[in-house]
Amino acid sequence: MKKKKKRRSIVLIPIIVILIFAIGILYYSYEFDCEEDKSCYNRHLENCKKTKLTVMDEGSTFIYQITGKENNQCKTRVTLVDMPIETDPDTAKLFEGKSMDCKLEKGSTFTTEILPHCTGPLKEAIYELTIQKMYNILAQSLSDILAEF
């Protein structure tokens, strides 16, 4: 009789430990999907809870993900999923699928003006396009000035 109880406890203890471990993994890896609800995202941003928000902006689709917290900041990843069909293929190639990691103050609210708080390939692509456009404007202005002489 005692041997059966001992065997059961030997079998049950590892099963219980595995269940607790599995529940812990699920709890810490679960990401809540706010879909397109910015107020839902803001509620989760207060505590840096793992959350996903889909944002459509001028035909482009962005995914904002709260990935965790560090000190008093929420770690957030912004990914540009796709751009409008009429976008120049080179521009689309420069941006689509790229992401940037940002650190936002805990308790802040959703805004698209987070670039100063971010690093990564998407931010670099934004700066690259900005520099290209500025160069084109400068080159055009110089050619207009030189044409006057």
N, C-alpha and C positions, 0 to 999 in steps of 0.2 A: 504494500500500500504506500509506504513512505517513498519507495523508489519511483512509483508512478507520479506522485506529486512533485518530486524533485525533478523528474524528467520534464514535466509540464512547465515548471518554473524556468528550467534551463532553456526551453524552447520559446516560452512567452516573453522572457526578458529581451532577447534580441529583436523579436518582432515588434515589441513596444518601442524600443529604441529606434528602430528603422522607421516606424510610423511617425514618431515625434520629429525625427530628422527630415522626413519627406514633407511633413506639414510646415516645418520651418522654412524649407527651401521654397515651397509654393508661396508662403506668406511674403517672403522677402523678394521674390522674383516677379510677383504679380504686378502687372501694369494696368491701371484703370484707363479705359478709353472714353474720353469726354466727347468724342466725335468732333462736332464743330461748336460746342458750347464753351465759350470763353469764360463764363462765370463759373462753370464746373472746374475749369483749368485753374482759375484764380483761387478757388477754395483749396485745391490740392497744393498750389504754390505756397500757401501760408505755412504748410508743414513739410514741404519738399517731398510729398508722397509721389511715388512713381506713377506718372500719368502721361497720356498721349492726347494731343489736340491736332486736328486737321484744319488747316486754314487755306481758303481759296483767296488769292489776292491778285487782281488784275489778270486772271486766267492761269496763274501759276498755283501749284499745290505744294504747300509746305507742311511738314510734320514737326510739331514741337513736342519734345519728350523731356519730362522731368526724370532724371536718372538717379538722383540721390541728393545727399547734402554734404557740405564740407564747411566746417565752421558755422558761420551764420548765413551761408549762401546756398542756394539751390543750384545743383549742377543740371544744366539743360542742354539738350542737343537739338539743333535745328537742321532739318534736311529739306532740300528742294527736290521734290519728287519728280515733277514734270512742269513743262512750260507750254504756253499756247502753241497750237499747230503753226501759226503764222510766224513764229520766232525763227530767225535766221539759224540754220543748222549748226554753224560754228558757235554761235552764242549758246544754243541749247546744249551742245557738247561740253562747253565750258562750265555750265552750271548744273545740269541735271544729274541727280544722284549724289551731289556733293553735300557735305554737312559741315557744321561748325559747332564747337562746344563752348557754352557760355556759363558764366557764374552770375546769377541774379540774386539780389538781396531777398532773403526769406521774408515772405509777407508782401512782396511787391505784386503788381498786377500785370496782366498780359499787355505787351506792347511790341510793336515790330521794330522799335528804335533801340535795339539791344547791341548793335554792332560793336560799340566800344568795349563791351564786356565779353567778347567772343574771340576765339582763335580757331583756325582750321582751314581746310581747302575751300569751303564756300566763301568765307570772308576774303581769302586771297583772290578768288575769282571775281568777287564784287570789286575789289580794288583794281584788279587788272583791267576790267572793263571800263572803270571810271578813268583810269590813266589813258587808255586807248582813246576814249571820247575826248578827253582834254587835249591830248596830242593832236587829234584831228581838227579840233576847233582852233588850236594855236597855229597849226600848219596852214589852215584855210585863211586865217586872219593875216598871217605873214605874206601869203601869196597875194592877197588883196592889196596889202600895203605896198609890196614890191611892184605890183602892176600899175600903181598910180605914178611911179617915178619913171 
